[in-house]
Amino acid sequence: MGDLDRIRWRCRRGLLELDLVLKAFLEHRYGELDAEQRRLFNELLEESDNDLLDLALGRAEPAPRYRAVVEMLRAG
């Protein structure tokens, strides 16, 4: 299984809304991330579904180190 396949699998979550946000991000923006941003995105995937959805929808603000990645996630 390749790296992108692993990430795609980790993006399958328990909330449909979050699945849709993460799927769009993978299709449209993930390829733009550099190695450090990909590492940070992997860290973000450790968050609970509800916390990650709040970050993606702008209902919560990310820690400064995640800001650029979360902004890209919000842009889809």
Number of C-alpha atoms within 10 A of each C-alpha: 5 7 8 12 10 10 16 14 10 13 20 14 15 11 11 10 13 20 16 15 18 26 17 16 18 18 11 14 16 21 11 11 15 10 9 10 17 16 11 18 18 14 11 17 15 11 12 12 17 12 15 20 20 15 21 23 18 13 11 12 13 19 9 8 10 15 14 14 21 24 15 16 21 17 14 18
